[in-house]
Amino acid sequence: MRVELNGVSVTAAGKQLIDEVSLGVPSGTVVGLVGPNGSGKSTTLRCVFRALRPTAGRIELDGRELSGIRLKESARHLAALTQDNHSEFDFTVAEVVSMGRTPHQGSLRAMSTMDQQVCEDALRRVGAVGLAHRGFLTLSGGERQRVLIARALAQQPSVLVMDEPTNHLDIRHQLEVLRLVRELDLTVLAALHDLNLAATFCDRLCVLADGRIVADGPPREVLTAELVHQVFDVHADVVDHPTTGAVQLLYHAQPPFDQDQE
Ligand SMILES: Nc1ncnc2c1ncn2[C@@H]1O[C@H](COP(=O)(O)OP(=O)(O)OP(=O)(O)O)[C@@H](O)[C@H]1O
């Protein structure tokens, strides 16, 4: 299922949060949304998972305007992993994951054997079967994140929208989650802070700066030293990873010497 944003803008409190954002996520591809803090990544994603209504522009799912699709129907196609505070979840892990089945259930909301299997499978995929009976609030940040990914998978979506999915995860779990996301064969739009992980796991990167898309393309084309300096105000060398071949950045701890002042 393809996702398309066309000239999406959001104005709030008299401020333009994002300005004519246009980007496409072709079916089955993983697109990373990168950019500095406050550049508009979450705002963009919130429009896609319908937590926010754009002030202007169109968002389409396979050519259908999202705002014209009923919420329950769009929830069957599109799952979101958000940055919102989940401390309100005074439920067991199994219960939290089962919430992912809601868009597929009738008004009685009864869990079928199939629903239970889907939930178990989702927990297995994130390596969290052993947590099923734990209280969600007793989990560590990383465990919670994996359970929330399982909840999104239990929704059996075609499109996964993720706001910093690797937040709170140690490096092994960051890699596992992104590898899993790659293997799912879903259409994925994910805001990511780690440019090297984004370069490794994404087919394309869209770079946001001050609410505008300033670059869009394969990681190798997008992640140039010039762009990283211009957008993030950081100096970096761009190298090829010796094992994976992915383009990677080696950041300079200090700004380089200004040759003219020597
Ligand atoms: N409801 C709102 N009212 C006013 N300003 C807002 C609102 N929501 C977001 N903003 C501002 O819009 C800008 C973009 O925020 P957003 O959360 O989309 O950025 P981001 O790229 O996801 O940032 P981060 O990397 O820090 O998570 C920020 O300056 C933020 O303070």
The ligand as an SDF file (V2000), in Angstrom:
LIG
                    3D

 31 33  0  0  0  0  0  0  0  0999 V2000
    0.6820   22.1030   19.0230 N   0  0  0  0  0  0  0  0  0  0  0  0
    1.7700   22.8510   18.8230 C   0  0  0  0  0  0  0  0  0  0  0  0
    1.7390   24.1790   19.0060 N   0  0  0  0  0  0  0  0  0  0  0  0
    2.8200   24.9680   18.7800 C   0  0  0  0  0  0  0  0  0  0  0  0
    4.0040   24.4670   18.3570 N   0  0  0  0  0  0  0  0  0  0  0  0
    4.1000   23.1500   18.1560 C   0  0  0  0  0  0  0  0  0  0  0  0
    2.9950   22.2600   18.3700 C   0  0  0  0  0  0  0  0  0  0  0  0
    3.4070   20.9980   18.0690 N   0  0  0  0  0  0  0  0  0  0  0  0
    4.7000   21.0960   17.6960 C   0  0  0  0  0  0  0  0  0  0  0  0
    5.1270   22.3710   17.7580 N   0  0  0  0  0  0  0  0  0  0  0  0
    6.4590   22.8790   17.3750 C   0  0  0  0  0  0  0  0  0  0  0  0
    6.6680   22.5120   16.0280 O   0  0  0  0  0  0  0  0  0  0  0  0
    8.0430   22.2290   15.7980 C   0  0  0  0  0  0  0  0  0  0  0  0
    8.1770   20.8430   15.1970 C   0  0  0  0  0  0  0  0  0  0  0  0
    7.9080   19.8620   16.1990 O   0  0  0  0  0  0  0  0  0  0  0  0
    8.0380   18.3180   15.9320 P   0  0  0  0  0  0  0  0  0  0  0  0
    7.7060   17.6200   17.2070 O   0  0  0  0  0  0  0  0  0  0  0  0
    7.2580   17.9650   14.7310 O   0  0  0  0  0  0  0  0  0  0  0  0
    9.5880   18.1960   15.5960 O   0  0  0  0  0  0  0  0  0  0  0  0
   10.5160   16.9050   15.5040 P   0  0  0  0  0  0  0  0  0  0  0  0
   11.3140   17.0450   14.2620 O   0  0  0  0  0  0  0  0  0  0  0  0
    9.7000   15.6610   15.6610 O   0  0  0  0  0  0  0  0  0  0  0  0
   11.4300   17.1150   16.7830 O   0  0  0  0  0  0  0  0  0  0  0  0
   12.2340   16.0790   17.7260 P   0  0  0  0  0  0  0  0  0  0  0  0
   13.3710   15.5510   16.9070 O   0  0  0  0  0  0  0  0  0  0  0  0
   12.7290   16.9850   18.8200 O   0  0  0  0  0  0  0  0  0  0  0  0
   11.2790   15.0440   18.2070 O   0  0  0  0  0  0  0  0  0  0  0  0
    8.7280   22.3910   17.1540 C   0  0  0  0  0  0  0  0  0  0  0  0
    9.3080   23.6700   17.1950 O   0  0  0  0  0  0  0  0  0  0  0  0
    7.5920   22.2580   18.1480 C   0  0  0  0  0  0  0  0  0  0  0  0
    7.8620   22.9970   19.3310 O   0  0  0  0  0  0  0  0  0  0  0  0
  1  2  1  0
  2  3  1  0
  2  7  2  0
  3  4  2  0
  4  5  1  0
  5  6  2  0
  6  7  1  0
  6 10  1  0
  7  8  1  0
  8  9  2  0
  9 10  1  0
 10 11  1  0
 11 12  1  0
 11 30  1  0
 12 13  1  0
 13 14  1  0
 13 28  1  0
 14 15  1  0
 15 16  1  0
 16 17  2  0
 16 18  1  0
 16 19  1  0
 19 20  1  0
 20 21  2  0
 20 22  1  0
 20 23  1  0
 23 24  1  0
 24 25  2  0
 24 26  1  0
 24 27  1  0
 28 29  1  0
 28 30  1  0
 30 31  1  0
M  END
$$$$
